[in-house]
Amino acid sequence: MDYQIKASSVANDDAKIHIKESNIAFGTTQKTADSLPNPAELFLGSFAACMLKNVERFSAMMRFSYTKTTLEVKATRLESPPRMDAIEYNLTIYSDDDKLNTALLKKNIEKFGTIYNTVKRSCSISGTIKTVPNV
């Protein structure tokens, strides 16, 4: 598989990533530092998207149902050279399904997640998956 995106920016303004029919604005200037995601946050967003896509994918393969998921991702950045050193996540799956095996789901995400595996080659990743009854 090959992937391709486009991005553009305007001097003294912010930038956009162009992916299929989406345009994702991100901050490159101080004036939007508090309102638009920065590159590090987009990186963590890609990591999160990979995990959530795999929850959906494995729900069909492992035959469990869920109503929604929430995911919190935190990272520690080192200064010299600038890089992510550690990522920690907490994934919550809202489900009443007894067939949901969170240990197996975690193993599958760690083994088959494209972004997950790319990131784990450069920094440590730790996290938890828990279930919460549907509300």
FILUMLUM-352248 format. One line per field, with one value per residue (C-alpha): x, y negated, z negated; residue number from 0; residue in three letters. Coordinates in steps of 0.5 Angstrom, whole numbers, plus 500, padded with zeros to 3 digits. Example, Ala and Ser with C-alpha at 12.3 -4.5 7.8 and 13.67 -1.06 7.14 Angstrom:
east	c(525,527)
north	c(509,502)
up	c(484,486)
num	c(0,1)
residu	c(ALA,SER)
// end
This chain:
east	c(500,502,499,500,497,499,500,500,502,502,507,506,499,497,497,493,494,490,487,482,476,479,483,486,488,494,498,505,504,504,497,494,498,492,487,490,493,501,505,506,499,497,502,499,492,495,497,490,487,490,488,481,481,483,478,473,477,478,470,468,474,473,466,464,460,461,457,463,470,474,482,487,494,499,507,513,518,525,529,536,535,527,523,518,520,514,507,502,494,488,483,476,471,463,460,456,459,462,466,470,477,481,487,487,485,491,495,492,493,500,501,498,497,501,502,503,508,512,512,514,521,523,519,516,509,505,497,491,484,478,471,465,458,454,450)
north	c(500,493,487,479,473,466,460,452,446,438,434,431,435,442,449,454,462,464,471,474,469,466,460,460,454,453,448,445,439,436,433,440,443,444,445,450,457,456,462,466,466,468,474,476,475,480,485,484,485,492,495,493,495,502,502,502,507,512,511,515,520,521,521,516,510,503,497,492,491,485,485,480,480,476,476,474,469,469,463,465,467,466,472,476,480,484,484,487,488,490,493,494,498,498,505,510,515,521,523,517,519,513,517,520,513,510,515,514,507,507,512,510,502,499,492,496,500,494,490,496,496,489,489,493,494,496,496,499,501,502,503,499,501,498,492)
up	c(500,501,498,501,498,500,495,496,492,493,490,484,483,482,486,488,490,496,495,500,499,492,490,484,481,476,473,475,472,465,466,467,462,457,462,468,467,468,471,465,463,471,470,463,467,473,467,464,471,472,465,466,473,471,465,471,475,470,467,474,473,466,467,461,461,458,458,457,455,452,452,449,451,448,450,447,451,450,452,455,461,460,461,457,452,449,451,446,448,444,449,446,450,448,449,445,450,446,452,452,450,448,447,454,457,454,457,464,464,462,467,473,472,478,474,468,470,474,467,463,467,464,457,452,452,446,444,442,445,441,442,439,439,444,441)
num	c(0,1,2,3,4,5,6,7,8,9,10,11,12,13,14,15,16,17,18,19,20,21,22,23,24,25,26,27,28,29,30,31,32,33,34,35,36,37,38,39,40,41,42,43,44,45,46,47,48,49,50,51,52,53,54,55,56,57,58,59,60,61,62,63,64,65,66,67,68,69,70,71,72,73,74,75,76,77,78,79,80,81,82,83,84,85,86,87,88,89,90,91,92,93,94,95,96,97,98,99,100,101,102,103,104,105,106,107,108,109,110,111,112,113,114,115,116,117,118,119,120,121,122,123,124,125,126,127,128,129,130,131,132,133,134)
residu	c(MET,ASP,TYR,GLN,ILE,LYS,ALA,SER,SER,VAL,ALA,ASN,ASP,ASP,ALA,LYS,ILE,HIS,ILE,LYS,GLU,SER,ASN,ILE,ALA,PHE,GLY,THR,THR,GLN,LYS,THR,ALA,ASP,SER,LEU,PRO,ASN,PRO,ALA,GLU,LEU,PHE,LEU,GLY,SER,PHE,ALA,ALA,CYS,MET,LEU,LYS,ASN,VAL,GLU,ARG,PHE,SER,ALA,MET,MET,ARG,PHE,SER,TYR,THR,LYS,THR,THR,LEU,GLU,VAL,LYS,ALA,THR,ARG,LEU,GLU,SER,PRO,PRO,ARG,MET,ASP,ALA,ILE,GLU,TYR,ASN,LEU,THR,ILE,TYR,SER,ASP,ASP,ASP,LYS,LEU,ASN,THR,ALA,LEU,LEU,LYS,LYS,ASN,ILE,GLU,LYS,PHE,GLY,THR,ILE,TYR,ASN,THR,VAL,LYS,ARG,SER,CYS,SER,ILE,SER,GLY,THR,ILE,LYS,THR,VAL,PRO,ASN,VAL)
// end
